[in-house]
């Protein structure tokens, strides 16, 4: 069967074609549904299919277009991470005990997407508790990377990244606390944007059966995924803004314009590796090529700065605060065991694994001390962005790795240039933007030995349009997403 011209079209171009009546919303939805039927037995990205309602929404979008209505996503097909509440569909977070839970109301972000005219095809697969850079669980099975079915698509938004790489619509909604937007984008060669902390209200994105009330979980954000950077901005603008049930009573969103609109005007600090968590030659090679390209294009690229926060010190704080946040979902016996193990740690053990263990058992007093360190870190970043417009750095140290479902993640290992490293130490690179709550845009840089590599562009707090604009200019100048070879039908 011939590949549809819409399979890998951008959301921006698709929306324009819909408005010009060059294609119908029903045609687009059916095209994506047919594509899922042809390919998803191999990928397993779409864990909840909602095709009947998608076609119903598409017919309503066509009727609205015929009336002359204009909305940002009117008729555009997209997917949604399984962890978002979508009324009438399962929200399990991969927990077998919640396989039959179906919320009665949509998450706020879903409501905003639907109000903008988006056509939701279904939900994408996740790891249990959203706690891995792989996407597998007992309910829905394992999601595979479209570039190599034996490897991870990333996580926890791995179903979304695989769906985008496979051509199942141009947009998806994901989340990020440990890189869960940026890591799967990196592993599948697509784009993602981790918004500034608090920019997108998260009501309705919560573990199953909990009440959907306004609440901002520490460190965690929700954000857009796509195959092109302008599509990220399109979806972010739809989702962003305070929750009308609380902050929205008095606050209105007014993001500043990007600092620059020409590539050569950006001042960039570029980091390719660090002794704490070195990067593989494949990742370094992609970053070094980008540095060369940017320099040739007239961009001021600097490789080091005394103002840059200490990566090792901030990573240790991040590990503590992240695991403190994640410990809430731990079973009581596991939590008790972790507390006992943390109490036996040597005081001079400052390994990242030790900091993660300490984080599980963090007292409120210790959490407040860590929060104070975070506040000082934010000011360091503020001063850095007086001299630079963006920091370009790794997302992960290696390209997509083979599936590894060993139950204890602390015992897993990855190989970086032939040397074993602790699997969970990879958190350090996503954490560079997560701990201070900074926006970060993930973009692909091409392939290394057939697997995608990419970078994240970290920007100033609540200046999300700046890293997005730089990412857009890099994509336009040097190229972006390329479909996996297996999708040549």
BELKA-V670669 format. One record per backbone hydrogen bond with DSSP energy under -0.5 kcal/mol. CO is the residue of the C=O (numbers start at 1). NH is the residue of the N-H. If there is no record, write none. Layout:
CO | NH
CO | NH
This chain:
4 | 7
6 | 9
10 | 14
11 | 15
12 | 16
13 | 17
14 | 18
15 | 19
16 | 20
17 | 22
17 | 23
18 | 21
24 | 28
25 | 29
26 | 30
27 | 31
28 | 32
29 | 33
30 | 34
31 | 35
32 | 36
33 | 37
34 | 38
35 | 39
36 | 40
39 | 42
39 | 43
40 | 44
43 | 144
45 | 47
45 | 125
48 | 50
48 | 123
50 | 54
51 | 55
52 | 56
53 | 57
54 | 58
55 | 59
56 | 60
57 | 61
58 | 62
59 | 63
60 | 64
61 | 65
62 | 66
63 | 67
64 | 69
65 | 68
71 | 74
73 | 76
76 | 119
77 | 170
77 | 171
78 | 121
78 | 122
79 | 173
80 | 124
81 | 84
83 | 206
84 | 86
85 | 107
86 | 89
89 | 103
92 | 95
93 | 129
94 | 96
95 | 98
96 | 99
98 | 101
101 | 91
103 | 88
107 | 111
108 | 112
109 | 113
110 | 114
111 | 115
112 | 116
113 | 118
114 | 117
116 | 73
117 | 75
118 | 120
119 | 78
119 | 121
121 | 50
122 | 80
123 | 47
123 | 48
124 | 82
125 | 159
127 | 130
128 | 131
135 | 143
136 | 128
137 | 141
141 | 137
145 | 148
148 | 145
148 | 151
150 | 403
151 | 145
157 | 161
158 | 162
159 | 163
160 | 164
161 | 165
162 | 166
163 | 168
164 | 167
165 | 484
167 | 169
170 | 227
171 | 79
172 | 225
173 | 81
174 | 223
176 | 221
179 | 183
180 | 157
181 | 185
182 | 186
183 | 187
184 | 188
185 | 189
185 | 190
186 | 189
191 | 226
192 | 442
193 | 195
194 | 440
196 | 199
199 | 201
199 | 241
202 | 205
203 | 108
203 | 109
204 | 85
204 | 206
207 | 210
211 | 213
215 | 217
217 | 220
221 | 176
223 | 174
224 | 193
225 | 172
226 | 191
227 | 481
228 | 232
229 | 232
229 | 233
230 | 234
231 | 235
232 | 236
233 | 237
234 | 238
235 | 239
236 | 240
241 | 201
243 | 246
243 | 248
246 | 249
247 | 250
247 | 251
262 | 265
263 | 266
266 | 268
266 | 300
267 | 389
267 | 390
268 | 270
268 | 302
269 | 392
274 | 277
275 | 278
280 | 284
281 | 285
282 | 286
283 | 287
284 | 288
285 | 289
286 | 290
287 | 291
288 | 292
289 | 293
290 | 294
291 | 295
292 | 296
293 | 297
294 | 299
295 | 298
299 | 301
300 | 268
300 | 302
302 | 270
305 | 308
310 | 314
311 | 315
312 | 316
313 | 317
314 | 318
315 | 319
316 | 320
317 | 321
318 | 322
319 | 323
320 | 324
321 | 325
322 | 326
323 | 327
325 | 328
326 | 329
327 | 330
331 | 335
332 | 336
333 | 337
334 | 338
335 | 339
336 | 340
337 | 341
338 | 342
339 | 343
340 | 344
341 | 344
342 | 345
346 | 349
348 | 350
351 | 355
352 | 356
353 | 357
354 | 358
355 | 359
356 | 360
357 | 361
359 | 362
363 | 367
364 | 368
365 | 369
366 | 370
367 | 371
368 | 372
369 | 373
370 | 374
371 | 375
372 | 376
373 | 377
374 | 378
375 | 379
376 | 380
377 | 381
378 | 382
379 | 383
380 | 384
381 | 385
383 | 386
383 | 387
384 | 387
384 | 388
390 | 269
391 | 393
391 | 458
392 | 271
393 | 456
397 | 280
401 | 152
407 | 409
408 | 411
408 | 412
409 | 412
412 | 423
414 | 416
414 | 421
415 | 417
416 | 419
419 | 416
421 | 414
422 | 425
423 | 426
424 | 427
425 | 428
426 | 429
426 | 430
427 | 431
428 | 432
429 | 432
430 | 433
430 | 434
431 | 435
433 | 438
434 | 437
437 | 197
439 | 459
440 | 194
440 | 442
441 | 457
442 | 192
443 | 455
446 | 453
448 | 451
451 | 448
453 | 445
453 | 446
455 | 443
456 | 393
456 | 458
457 | 441
458 | 391
460 | 463
462 | 256
463 | 466
463 | 467
464 | 468
465 | 469
466 | 470
467 | 471
468 | 472
469 | 473
470 | 474
471 | 475
472 | 476
473 | 477
474 | 478
475 | 479
484 | 487
486 | 488
